[in-house]
Amino acid sequence: MTDLPSAAGSDPFALHEAAAAWMVRRQDADWQPGEEAALQHWLAESEAHRQAFADVARTWHDLGQLARPVLASDAHALIAPAVPVAPRRGRAARRARSWRLPGVAAAAAVAMLALGYVGYGWYTAPSYVQEVVTGAGEIRDLQLPDGSRISLNARSTLAVHFYRSRREVVLSQGEAFFEVAPAADRPFTVDAQRSRVTVVGTAFNVRNGPGEVVVKVLHGHVRVQPDRAEGTAPVSLHAEQGLAVTTLTAAYRSIAASADSVGGWRNGRLVFRRTPLDEVAQEVGQYLGHPVTLGQPGLKFLPVSGYAATDAPAIFLEALPDLLPVQVTRTAQGGYRIDERAVAR
């Protein structure tokens, strides 16, 4: 038994190449039961293997329906004298025939590989690509070809890739509000750090901030997978529900998401309704352009209710002592530090 095609990992082109190798090997006259068992084992390893093999099988079948063109080697064979050749068997015979009839063998191989890779490339290559980076104070509205809309907040980086069977977005940093056009056969996903949001049709907000990814749903239904690499179970979110995922550990917690607080930054206003102080600090710090830190761990869950203008975050921070038992100090680097208010003695 000769070497069998090896596992191809998750690279789609490597998978297609391995599947094509299996298909060619299977046509061999001395294909062995052990090789068939190995092929079935390879197919059983993953759905991606089975899909790649099915794609190659369709290409193989389609090629079989095409009439073979007349080749230059055919004309040569008509006028060349017959040369006795000792009969060979099995793979040795096939290799010998390939060398004696390079035109036929090469044309068939090139046709199969070209059609297979072009077809597979068409299926896997994105039909639409857009990459956007926003600067300080800049908000961009994107209209996508499927009818979906994205509002991208300041200091954000986003990439959109649409494929035949799926729509993918990567929010590398910053914040975006999504209004997704329904398409049950083309799921829409948003990746941020280790987390993935999957939707069909809905409106929701994703903030990829320092140490945390926050998802809030305005209406519709999304599924949030805290750690897509580890395959953690997705968490379902509906209207006015939210989830905060810690970047380092993928630990998560449910958070409030009142309708007026989801994507309110698009109108220049941040709305907080009993929002934990650590979340407020992260969100306001995004507009300040400098970190807002908490001096004591016990401050993180203090509830904050109020409004902040995105173009005047410092005013809101400096007014926090009127709302909470805290003191706010400007740092030398331009950020703010929030500490527990000292108790007078």
VOBA-1610 file (N, C-alpha, C; in pm, whole numbers, padded with zeros to 5 digits, always signed):
BEGIN
Met+00085-00119+00000Met+00000+00000+00000Met+00089+00124+00000Thr+00061+00219-00089Thr+00139+00340-00097Thr+00096+00439+00008Asp+00171+00550+00019Asp+00137+00653+00116Asp-00001+00709+00087Leu-00079+00725+00191Leu-00214+00777+00177Leu-00213+00927+00204Pro-00311+01002+00147Pro-00317+01146+00175Pro-00327+01172+00324Ser-00252+01268+00372Ser-00250+01298+00514Ser-00362+01393+00550Ala-00386+01407+00682Ala-00487+01502+00729Ala-00448+01642+00685Ala-00548+01723+00648Ala-00520+01853+00590Ala-00544+01968+00685Gly-00578+01941+00811Gly-00606+02050+00905Gly-00730+02125+00866Ser-00732+02255+00891Ser-00850+02335+00864Ser-00835+02423+00741Asp-00718+02419+00673Asp-00698+02498+00552Asp-00789+02444+00443Pro-00884+02524+00391Pro-00979+02472+00292Pro-00912+02424+00164Phe-00805+02491+00120Phe-00738+02449-00001Phe-00661+02319+00020Ala-00600+02304+00139Ala-00533+02179+00170Ala-00634+02065+00180Leu-00752+02093+00235Leu-00857+01991+00241Leu-00898+01948+00101His-00916+02045+00012His-00956+02015-00125His-00850+01932-00195Glu-00723+01966-00172Glu-00613+01893-00233Glu-00610+01748-00183Ala-00628+01730-00051Ala-00628+01594+00005Ala-00745+01513-00050Ala-00864+01576-00060Ala-00981+01506-00113Ala-00958+01466-00258Ala-00895+01554-00337Ala-00866+01521-00477Ala-00770+01403-00486Ala-00671+01399-00394Ala-00576+01288-00394Ala-00647+01156-00362Trp-00740+01160-00268Trp-00818+01039-00236Trp-00899+00995-00359Met-00962+01091-00427Met-01046+01056-00541Met-00965+00993-00654Val-00848+01051-00683Val-00763+00995-00788Val-00717+00855-00750Arg-00673+00839-00623Arg-00625+00708-00577Arg-00735+00603-00583Arg-00858+00644-00558Arg-00969+00548-00554Arg-01001+00490-00691Gln-00960+00561-00798Gln-00986+00510-00933Gln-00888+00401-00974Asp-00787+00378-00890Asp-00683+00280-00922Asp-00741+00139-00934Ala-00691+00065-01031Ala-00740-00071-01051Ala-00708-00162-00932Asp-00597-00136-00863Asp-00562-00222-00749Asp-00586-00151-00615Trp-00691-00067-00610Trp-00736-00005-00484Trp-00766-00115-00383Gln-00708-00107-00264Gln-00715-00214-00167Gln-00821-00187-00059Pro-00876-00293+00002Pro-00973-00274+00112Pro-00917-00189+00225Gly-00788-00205+00254Gly-00727-00124+00359Gly-00728+00023+00325Glu-00711+00056+00196Glu-00715+00196+00154Glu-00857+00252+00164Glu-00956+00169+00131Glu-01094+00213+00145Glu-01128+00241+00292Ala-01077+00153+00381Ala-01100+00175+00524Ala-01034+00304+00571Ala-00914+00332+00519Ala-00845+00456+00556Ala-00922+00578+00506Leu-00977+00568+00384Leu-01057+00678+00331Leu-01180+00702+00417Gln-01249+00595+00454Gln-01369+00611+00537Gln-01334+00671+00673His-01218+00634+00726His-01173+00694+00853His-01148+00843+00836Trp-01085+00880+00724Trp-01058+01023+00697Trp-01188+01100+00683Leu-01286+01043+00616Leu-01416+01109+00600Leu-01487+01126+00734Ala-01471+01028+00821Ala-01541+01033+00950Ala-01478+01132+01048Glu-01359+01180+01016Glu-01290+01270+01109Glu-01361+01404+01126Ser-01423+01454+01019Ser-01488+01586+01030Ser-01583+01609+00914Glu-01678+01699+00937Glu-01771+01739+00832Glu-01697+01809+00718Ala-01589+01883+00751Ala-01511+01952+00648Ala-01449+01851+00550His-01401+01737+00600His-01347+01634+00512His-01455+01580+00419Arg-01572+01553+00475Arg-01681+01497+00393Arg-01726+01597+00288Gln-01734+01726+00324Gln-01777+01827+00229Gln-01676+01844+00116Ala-01546+01845+00152Ala-01443+01859+00050Ala-01446+01742-00048Phe-01465+01620+00004Phe-01469+01502-00082Phe-01592+01506-00172Ala-01705+01552-00118Ala-01827+01564-00199Ala-01808+01665-00311Asp-01740+01778-00282Asp-01713+01879-00384Asp-01628+01821-00496Val-01523+01747-00459Val-01436+01687-00560Val-01511+01581-00640Ala-01597+01504-00574Ala-01674+01401-00644Ala-01765+01464-00750Arg-01825+01578-00716Arg-01911+01646-00814Arg-01828+01693-00933Thr-01710+01749-00905Thr-01623+01794-01014Thr-01582+01676-01102Trp-01547+01565-01038Trp-01507+01444-01111Trp-01621+01397-01202His-01742+01397-01147His-01858+01354-01225His-01883+01447-01343Asp-01876+01578-01318Asp-01899+01675-01425Asp-01797+01660-01537Leu-01672+01636-01499Leu-01569+01617-01600Leu-01596+01493-01684Gly-01652+01391-01619Gly-01683+01268-01690Gly-01789+01285-01796Gln-01869+01390-01785Gln-01975+01414-01883Gln-01926+01491-02005Leu-01803+01547-01997Leu-01751+01628-02107Leu-01686+01540-02213Ala-01711+01572-02341Ala-01644+01501-02449Ala-01498+01542-02453Arg-01408+01443-02464Arg-01266+01476-02466Arg-01230+01535-02600Pro-01159+01650-02602Pro-01119+01711-02729Pro-01014+01629-02800Val-01003+01647-02931Val-00898+01582-03008Val-00766+01650-02977Leu-00666+01572-02940Leu-00537+01625-02900Leu-00433+01598-03008Ala-00326+01674-03004Ala-00219+01655-03101Ala-00163+01514-03093Ser-00158+01459-02974Ser-00104+01323-02957Ser-00191+01220-03027Asp-00323+01247-03040Asp-00412+01154-03111Asp-00372+01146-03258Ala-00345+01261-03321Ala-00307+01262-03462Ala-00175+01189-03481His-00083+01210-03385His+00046+01142-03394His+00028+00991-03386Ala-00067+00946-03302Ala-00088+00802-03285Ala-00143+00740-03412Leu-00218+00818-03493Leu-00277+00764-03615Leu-00172+00733-03722Ile-00063+00810-03723Ile+00036+00792-03829Ile+00162+00721-03780Ala+00180+00714-03648Ala+00301+00651-03596Ala+00288+00500-03604Pro+00395+00429-03637Pro+00389+00283-03642Pro+00372+00225-03503Ala+00304+00112-03500Ala+00281+00048-03371Ala+00412-00007-03317Val+00437+00012-03188Val+00557-00038-03124Val+00515-00135-03016Pro+00554-00265-03028Pro+00515-00361-02925Pro+00569-00318-02789Val+00482-00325-02687Val+00521-00291-02550Val+00480-00405-02460Ala+00571-00448-02375Ala+00539-00556-02283Ala+00429-00511-02189Pro+00325-00595-02168Pro+00215-00555-02080Pro+00261-00535-01937Arg+00205-00432-01869Arg+00233-00407-01728Arg+00100-00404-01654Arg+00107-00414-01523Arg-00016-00422-01444Arg-00014-00317-01332Gly-00135-00285-01286Gly-00151-00200-01168Gly-00095-00061-01188Arg-00037-00006-01077Arg+00013+00131-01080Arg+00129+00146-01178Ala+00209+00043-01191Ala+00322+00051-01284Ala+00271+00074-01425Ala+00161+00005-01461Ala+00102+00022-01593Ala+00050+00164-01611Arg-00015+00216-01507Arg-00072+00350-01520Arg+00039+00454-01534Arg+00148+00437-01457Arg+00259+00531-01467Arg+00322+00525-01605Ala+00334+00401-01660Ala+00393+00387-01793Ala+00304+00452-01897Arg+00172+00433-01888Arg+00080+00494-01984Arg+00089+00645-01976Ser+00103+00698-01854Ser+00112+00843-01838Ser+00234+00898-01911Trp+00346+00823-01903Trp+00466+00872-01971Trp+00454+00856-02122Arg+00388+00749-02169Arg+00379+00727-02313Arg+00278+00822-02377Leu+00173+00864-02302Leu+00070+00950-02358Leu+00060+01077-02275Pro+00165+01159-02275Pro+00163+01277-02188Pro+00052+01374-02223Gly+00016+01383-02349Gly-00089+01478-02387Gly-00221+01444-02322Val-00261+01318-02330Val-00390+01276-02273Val-00388+01288-02122Ala-00285+01234-02057Ala-00280+01233-01911Ala-00270+01374-01856Ala-00182+01456-01915Ala-00163+01592-01863Ala-00288+01675-01883Ala-00352+01661-02002Ala-00472+01740-02028Ala-00583+01706-01929Ala-00601+01576-01901Ala-00705+01536-01807Ala-00675+01587-01667Ala-00547+01574-01625Ala-00510+01619-01491Ala-00526+01769-01476Val-00478+01844-01577Val-00489+01989-01570Val-00634+02031-01570Ala-00718+01966-01653Ala-00860+02002-01658Ala-00927+01979-01525Met-00897+01864-01461Met-00960+01835-01333Met-00916+01934-01226Leu-00786+01957-01216Leu-00737+02047-01113Leu-00782+02189-01137Ala-00780+02236-01262Ala-00822+02373-01291Ala-00969+02392-01258Leu-01053+02300-01305Leu-01196+02314-01277Leu-01224+02302-01129Gly-01155+02206-01061Gly-01178+02188-00919Gly-01138+02310-00839Tyr-01017+02361-00865Tyr-00970+02474-00786Tyr-01042+02603-00819Val-01075+02624-00947Val-01151+02744-00982Val-01289+02740-00917Gly-01355+02623-00925Gly-01487+02611-00862Gly-01479+02625-00713Tyr-01379+02562-00653Tyr-01367+02570-00507Tyr-01328+02711-00465Gly-01241+02775-00545Gly-01203+02912-00514Gly-01321+03006-00522Trp-01408+02984-00624Trp-01528+03067-00633Trp-01617+03049-00512Tyr-01624+02925-00460Tyr-01711+02898-00347Tyr-01656+02957-00218Thr-01522+02959-00205Thr-01463+03001-00078Thr-01411+03144-00078Ala-01389+03203-00194Ala-01337+03340-00199Ala-01448+03438-00164Pro-01415+03545-00090Pro-01518+03644-00055Pro-01567+03719-00177Ser-01697+03746-00178Ser-01757+03823-00287Ser-01757+03972-00256Tyr-01736+04007-00129Tyr-01735+04148-00089Tyr-01640+04163+00029Val-01552+04262+00023Val-01455+04287+00130Val-01451+04437+00157Gln-01453+04474+00284Gln-01436+04614+00321Gln-01366+04621+00456Glu-01265+04706+00466Glu-01193+04728+00590Glu-01198+04877+00623Val-01232+04908+00749Val-01251+05047+00789Val-01181+05072+00922Val-01112+05185+00931Val-01049+05230+01055Val-01095+05373+01079Thr-01145+05402+01198Thr-01190+05537+01231Thr-01094+05603+01329Gly-01083+05733+01319Gly-00995+05807+01408Gly-01071+05866+01525Ala-01004+05946+01605Ala-01066+06008+01722Ala-01179+06100+01677Gly-01296+06084+01740Gly-01410+06169+01710Gly-01480+06137+01580Glu-01439+06031+01510Glu-01498+05996+01380Glu-01596+05881+01393Ile-01715+05897+01337Ile-01815+05790+01331Ile-01847+05765+01184Arg-01843+05638+01143Arg-01869+05602+01004Arg-01992+05513+00995Asp-02077+05540+00896Asp-02194+05455+00868Asp-02167+05377+00740Leu-02180+05245+00748Leu-02154+05158+00634Leu-02283+05092+00587Gln-02307+05096+00458Gln-02420+05025+00397Gln-02364+04904+00325Leu-02403+04783+00368Leu-02351+04660+00309Leu-02440+04612+00195Pro-02387+04533+00103Pro-02463+04493-00015Pro-02585+04406+00013Asp-02591+04343+00131Asp-02707+04260+00164Asp-02819+04341+00229Gly-02797+04471+00246Gly-02897+04555+00312Gly-02867+04581+00458Ser-02767+04515+00513Ser-02729+04539+00653Ser-02658+04674+00665Arg-02662+04729+00786Arg-02596+04856+00814Arg-02508+04843+00938Ile-02394+04912+00935Ile-02304+04915+01049Ile-02268+05059+01078Ser-02278+05099+01204Ser-02227+05228+01249Ser-02101+05200+01330Leu-01991+05257+01288Leu-01861+05231+01351Leu-01821+05351+01434Asn-01794+05326+01562Asn-01759+05433+01655Asn-01614+05479+01636Ala-01577+05584+01707Ala-01443+05639+01698Ala-01339+05539+01747Arg-01219+05552+01693Arg-01104+05467+01730Arg-01137+05319+01718Ser-01196+05281+01607Ser-01238+05141+01587Ser-01178+05087+01457Thr-01160+04955+01456Thr-01108+04886+01338Thr-01199+04768+01307Leu-01246+04762+01183Leu-01343+04660+01146Leu-01314+04609+01005Ala-01336+04479+00984Ala-01321+04418+00852Ala-01444+04335+00820Val-01496+04347+00698Val-01615+04275+00653Val-01576+04183+00538His-01617+04057+00547His-01597+03960+00439His-01729+03886+00416Phe-01784+03900+00297Phe-01906+03828+00261Phe-01869+03713+00168Tyr-01922+03595+00199Tyr-01902+03477+00116Tyr-02037+03429+00064Arg-02032+03329-00021Arg-02155+03277-00080Arg-02251+03224+00025Ser-02196+03164+00132Ser-02283+03099+00231Ser-02276+03161+00369Arg-02200+03270+00387Arg-02189+03329+00520Arg-02143+03474+00509Arg-02166+03549+00618Arg-02123+03689+00626Arg-02041+03703+00754Glu-01918+03751+00741Glu-01827+03756+00855Glu-01775+03897+00877Val-01771+03938+01004Val-01717+04068+01043Val-01620+04045+01157Val-01508+04117+01155Val-01412+04113+01266Val-01398+04255+01319Leu-01433+04272+01447Leu-01416+04400+01515Leu-01289+04390+01598Ser-01177+04436+01542Ser-01048+04420+01609Ser-01036+04507+01732Gln-01097+04625+01728Gln-01097+04713+01844Gln-01208+04815+01827Gly-01251+04872+01939Gly-01352+04977+01932Gly-01494+04926+01946Glu-01586+04990+01877Glu-01729+04965+01899Glu-01807+04981+01770Ala-01912+04901+01756Ala-01995+04909+01636Ala-02138+04870+01670Phe-02232+04933+01600Phe-02373+04900+01612Phe-02416+04837+01480Phe-02484+04722+01489Phe-02519+04645+01370Phe-02671+04636+01354Glu-02717+04659+01232Glu-02854+04630+01193Glu-02846+04530+01079Val-02874+04404+01110Val-02847+04294+01017Val-02972+04256+00939Ala-02959+04252+00807Ala-03068+04208+00720Ala-03085+04057+00734Pro-03208+04008+00752Pro-03229+03864+00768Pro-03186+03785+00644Ala-03122+03671+00667Ala-03084+03578+00561Ala-03050+03447+00629Ala-03150+03362+00648Ala-03131+03239+00725Ala-03024+03149+00667Asp-03005+03154+00534Asp-02906+03067+00470Asp-02767+03128+00467Arg-02752+03251+00520Arg-02621+03316+00524Arg-02602+03378+00662Pro-02561+03300+00760Pro-02545+03353+00896Pro-02446+03469+00899Phe-02472+03562+00991Phe-02390+03682+01008Phe-02318+03669+01141Thr-02184+03673+01139Thr-02106+03660+01262Thr-02017+03782+01283Val-01995+03814+01411Val-01903+03922+01448Val-01804+03864+01548Asp-01675+03868+01514Asp-01570+03820+01603Asp-01505+03940+01672Ala-01487+03929+01804Ala-01419+04032+01882Ala-01337+03960+01989Gln-01206+03972+01982Gln-01118+03896+02071Gln-01150+03747+02059Arg-01176+03679+02170Arg-01203+03535+02166Arg-01350+03505+02140Ser-01433+03607+02142Ser-01577+03585+02137Ser-01633+03597+01995Arg-01748+03531+01974Arg-01818+03538+01846Arg-01967+03559+01870Val-02023+03655+01796Val-02166+03682+01799Val-02226+03631+01669Thr-02330+03549+01676Thr-02396+03496+01557Thr-02541+03542+01555Val-02584+03595+01440Val-02721+03647+01428Val-02779+03604+01294Val-02910+03620+01282Val-02978+03604+01153Val-03032+03739+01110Gly-03109+03804+01194Gly-03158+03938+01165Gly-03190+04008+01296Thr-03121+04117+01326Thr-03141+04183+01454Thr-03064+04314+01456Ala-03074+04388+01566Ala-02994+04509+01588Ala-02925+04496+01723Phe-02794+04516+01726Phe-02719+04495+01849Phe-02592+04578+01846Asn-02528+04589+01961Asn-02406+04669+01976Asn-02295+04581+02033Val-02174+04597+01981Val-02058+04523+02031Val-01947+04624+02062Arg-01892+04617+02183Arg-01777+04700+02219Arg-01660+04611+02256Asn-01552+04625+02181Asn-01430+04549+02207Asn-01334+04644+02277Gly-01340+04645+02409Gly-01260+04739+02487Gly-01145+04671+02559Pro-01069+04746+02635Pro-00956+04690+02709Pro-01001+04586+02810Gly-00968+04461+02786Gly-00997+04355+02881Gly-01137+04299+02878Glu-01226+04352+02791Glu-01364+04305+02796Glu-01436+04329+02664Val-01519+04234+02625Val-01609+04249+02510Val-01752+04255+02563Val-01823+04359+02524Val-01960+04380+02573Val-02057+04376+02455Val-02159+04292+02467Val-02263+04278+02364Val-02397+04316+02424Lys-02471+04405+02353Lys-02605+04444+02398Lys-02700+04436+02280Val-02820+04383+02304Val-02917+04362+02197Val-03030+04464+02209Leu-03057+04533+02098Leu-03169+04627+02094Leu-03298+04553+02063His-03297+04473+01958His-03413+04387+01928His-03364+04267+01848Gly-03445+04163+01848Gly-03406+04040+01779Gly-03340+03941+01874His-03253+03859+01819His-03195+03749+01895His-03054+03723+01843Val-02957+03713+01933Val-02821+03676+01895Val-02772+03566+01987Arg-02667+03496+01942Arg-02599+03397+02025Arg-02454+03441+02040Val-02408+03447+02165Val-02271+03489+02193Val-02191+03368+02241Gln-02085+03335+02169Gln-01995+03228+02211Gln-01875+03295+02279Pro-01863+03284+02412Pro-01756+03354+02483Pro-01616+03321+02433Asp-01592+03193+02399Asp-01460+03152+02352Asp-01479+03057+02234Arg-01471+03112+02113Arg-01497+03029+01995Arg-01388+02924+01972Ala-01264+02953+02013Ala-01156+02858+01993Ala-01176+02733+02078Glu-01229+02751+02198Glu-01253+02637+02287Glu-01389+02574+02265Gly-01470+02635+02178Gly-01602+02578+02149Gly-01699+02586+02264Thr-01690+02693+02345Thr-01783+02706+02458Thr-01926+02721+02409Ala-02019+02676+02491Ala-02161+02681+02452Ala-02205+02826+02437Pro-02282+02856+02332Pro-02327+02993+02312Pro-02434+03034+02413Val-02438+03164+02442Val-02537+03222+02532Val-02637+03301+02447Ser-02765+03274+02463Ser-02867+03344+02385Ser-02904+03476+02451Leu-02912+03580+02369Leu-02952+03711+02416Leu-03069+03761+02332His-03167+03822+02400His-03282+03879+02331His-03285+04029+02359Ala-03394+04093+02318Ala-03405+04238+02330Ala-03378+04285+02472Glu-03297+04391+02483Glu-03262+04455+02610Glu-03190+04359+02705Gln-03109+04271+02648Gln-03022+04185+02726Gln-02878+04205+02680Gly-02784+04183+02771Gly-02644+04202+02737Gly-02553+04103+02804Leu-02430+04096+02757Leu-02330+04004+02811Leu-02194+04073+02807Ala-02118+04060+02914Ala-01982+04111+02920Ala-01887+03992+02934Val-01790+03980+02844Val-01697+03867+02841Val-01556+03918+02870Thr-01492+03862+02971Thr-01355+03899+03005Thr-01260+03842+02901Thr-01174+03926+02845Thr-01088+03885+02734Thr-00993+03772+02771Leu-00927+03781+02886Leu-00824+03684+02921Leu-00878+03546+02953Thr-00991+03540+03022Thr-01040+03412+03071Thr-01165+03362+03000Ala-01232+03449+02923Ala-01360+03418+02858Ala-01473+03398+02959Ala-01447+03436+03084Ala-01557+03434+03182Ala-01655+03544+03144Tyr-01782+03523+03174Tyr-01882+03621+03132Tyr-01988+03642+03238Arg-02058+03753+03224Arg-02167+03784+03316Arg-02276+03858+03239Ser-02398+03843+03285Ser-02511+03914+03223Ser-02510+04059+03270Ile-02549+04149+03181Ile-02556+04291+03215Ile-02687+04350+03164Ala-02726+04461+03223Ala-02849+04528+03179Ala-02825+04597+03046Ala-02932+04609+02966Ala-02920+04672+02835Ala-03052+04739+02799Ser-03084+04849+02868Ser-03207+04921+02836Ser-03201+04972+02693Ala-03314+04984+02627Ala-03319+05019+02485Ala-03244+05148+02454Asp-03256+05249+02541Asp-03191+05377+02511Asp-03041+05376+02536Ser-02990+05266+02595Ser-02846+05258+02619Ser-02774+05178+02512Val-02848+05114+02421Val-02786+05030+02317Val-02758+05116+02194Gly-02633+05145+02173Gly-02595+05225+02056Gly-02628+05372+02067Gly-02652+05422+02189Gly-02685+05563+02207Gly-02574+05656+02164Trp-02450+05607+02158Trp-02336+05688+02118Trp-02352+05744+01977Arg-02438+05679+01896Arg-02459+05728+01758Arg-02522+05867+01758Asn-02592+05900+01867Asn-02654+06032+01880Asn-02575+06124+01971Gly-02452+06083+02004Gly-02366+06167+02087Gly-02397+06162+02235Arg-02469+06059+02278Arg-02506+06052+02419Arg-02492+05910+02472Leu-02432+05897+02590Leu-02421+05769+02658Leu-02523+05766+02771Val-02602+05659+02775Val-02708+05647+02875Val-02672+05535+02972Phe-02671+05566+03100Phe-02640+05467+03203Phe-02759+05454+03296Arg-02807+05333+03313Arg-02918+05305+03404Arg-02875+05195+03500Arg-02831+05236+03618Arg-02777+05144+03718Arg-02668+05056+03657Thr-02585+05119+03580Thr-02474+05050+03514Thr-02355+05042+03609Pro-02290+04925+03622Pro-02173+04914+03711Pro-02065+05015+03676Leu-02001+05069+03778Leu-01904+05176+03759Leu-01788+05132+03671Asp-01745+05006+03678Asp-01632+04964+03595Asp-01668+04968+03447Glu-01794+04935+03413Glu-01838+04944+03274Glu-01846+05090+03229Val-01895+05176+03319Val-01901+05319+03289Val-01761+05374+03263Ala-01665+05334+03348Ala-01528+05382+03334Ala-01469+05343+03199Gln-01494+05219+03156Gln-01441+05173+03027Gln-01504+05250+02912Glu-01635+05268+02918Glu-01704+05332+02807Glu-01668+05480+02796Val-01666+05550+02909Val-01631+05691+02905Val-01484+05710+02867Gly-01398+05621+02913Gly-01257+05629+02879Gly-01232+05618+02729Gln-01321+05546+02659Gln-01308+05533+02515Gln-01317+05669+02446Tyr-01402+05756+02497Tyr-01419+05890+02437Tyr-01318+05990+02492Leu-01270+05962+02612Leu-01168+06048+02670Leu-01034+06031+02598Gly-01010+05907+02550Gly-00882+05878+02485Gly-00773+05842+02581His-00807+05830+02710His-00711+05793+02815His-00784+05700+02913Pro-00709+05616+02984Pro-00773+05521+03075Pro-00839+05588+03195Val-00950+05527+03236Val-01018+05566+03360Val-01010+05445+03451Thr-00937+05455+03562Thr-00912+05341+03648Thr-00984+05355+03781Leu-01008+05240+03844Leu-01072+05236+03976Leu-00965+05204+04080Gly-00962+05282+04185Gly-00860+05264+04287Gly-00881+05144+04376Gln-01007+05103+04399Gln-01038+04992+04489Gln-01135+04895+04419Pro-01114+04764+04436Pro-01201+04666+04371Pro-01348+04682+04408Gly-01376+04729+04530Gly-01515+04740+04574Gly-01596+04843+04498Leu-01529+04927+04418Leu-01601+05031+04344Leu-01665+04980+04216Lys-01619+04867+04165Lys-01657+04827+04030Lys-01807+04804+04012Phe-01876+04764+04119Phe-02018+04732+04104Phe-02111+04846+04151Leu-02055+04960+04186Leu-02142+05073+04223Leu-02231+05110+04105Pro-02362+05120+04126Pro-02453+05150+04014Pro-02451+05298+03978Val-02445+05325+03847Val-02443+05463+03798Val-02563+05486+03707Ser-02635+05594+03731Ser-02745+05634+03644Ser-02723+05779+03602Gly-02729+05802+03474Gly-02708+05939+03426Gly-02679+05940+03278Tyr-02643+06058+03227Tyr-02615+06078+03085Tyr-02478+06143+03070Ala-02406+06101+02965Ala-02276+06161+02936Ala-02272+06197+02789Ala-02221+06316+02758Ala-02203+06356+02619Ala-02072+06299+02568Thr-02075+06237+02451Thr-01953+06174+02398Thr-01845+06276+02368Asp-01884+06403+02346Asp-01782+06504+02317Asp-01735+06578+02442Ala-01787+06536+02560Ala-01744+06600+02685Ala-01737+06497+02797Pro-01658+06391+02780Pro-01653+06284+02881Pro-01596+06331+03014Ala-01504+06427+03011Ala-01440+06472+03135Ala-01541+06537+03228Ile-01636+06609+03173Ile-01738+06675+03255Ile-01818+06573+03333Phe-01853+06463+03268Phe-01930+06358+03336Phe-01847+06295+03448Leu-01721+06266+03420Leu-01636+06203+03521Leu-01619+06293+03643Glu-01599+06419+03618Glu-01577+06511+03729Glu-01703+06536+03810Ala-01820+06499+03752Ala-01946+06514+03825Ala-01985+06388+03902Leu-01908+06282+03888Leu-01942+06156+03955Leu-01952+06170+04107Pro-01872+06251+04175Pro-01888+06265+04320Pro-02025+06316+04362Asp-02099+06378+04269Asp-02235+06420+04301Asp-02333+06304+04298Leu-02291+06193+04235Leu-02379+06077+04221Leu-02340+05962+04313Leu-02211+05952+04344Leu-02159+05837+04417Leu-02063+05882+04527Pro-02040+05796+04627Pro-01943+05829+04733Pro-01801+05806+04686Val-01757+05882+04585Val-01624+05865+04528Val-01557+06002+04514Gln-01426+05997+04492Gln-01352+06117+04455Gln-01279+06089+04324Val-01271+06188+04237Val-01215+06171+04104Val-01093+06261+04090Thr-00981+06201+04042Thr-00856+06274+04029Thr-00802+06262+03888Arg-00759+06373+03831Arg-00697+06374+03698Arg-00553+06326+03711Thr-00510+06235+03623Thr-00374+06184+03628Thr-00283+06268+03538Ala-00154+06252+03558Ala-00057+06329+03479Ala-00061+06290+03332Gln-00107+06169+03302Gln-00112+06121+03164Gln-00240+06164+03091Gly-00331+06231+03161Gly-00453+06277+03096Gly-00574+06192+03126Gly-00556+06081+03199Gly-00669+05996+03236Gly-00727+06038+03370Tyr-00811+05950+03427Tyr-00872+05979+03557Tyr-00863+05856+03645Arg-00855+05881+03775Arg-00856+05774+03875Arg-00972+05801+03969Ile-01051+05696+03992Ile-01168+05707+04080Ile-01139+05629+04208Asp-01151+05695+04322Asp-01124+05630+04450Asp-01245+05647+04542Glu-01247+05562+04646Glu-01349+05578+04749Glu-01333+05712+04816Arg-01443+05774+04846Arg-01439+05904+04913Arg-01392+05885+05057Ala-01297+05967+05099Ala-01246+05958+05236Ala-01354+06000+05334Val-01367+05924+05440Val-01467+05952+05541Val-01411+06056+05640Ala-01483+06166+05657Ala-01438+06272+05750Ala-01443+06221+05894Arg-01340+06256+05972Arg-01335+06212+06111Arg-01355+06332+06203
//
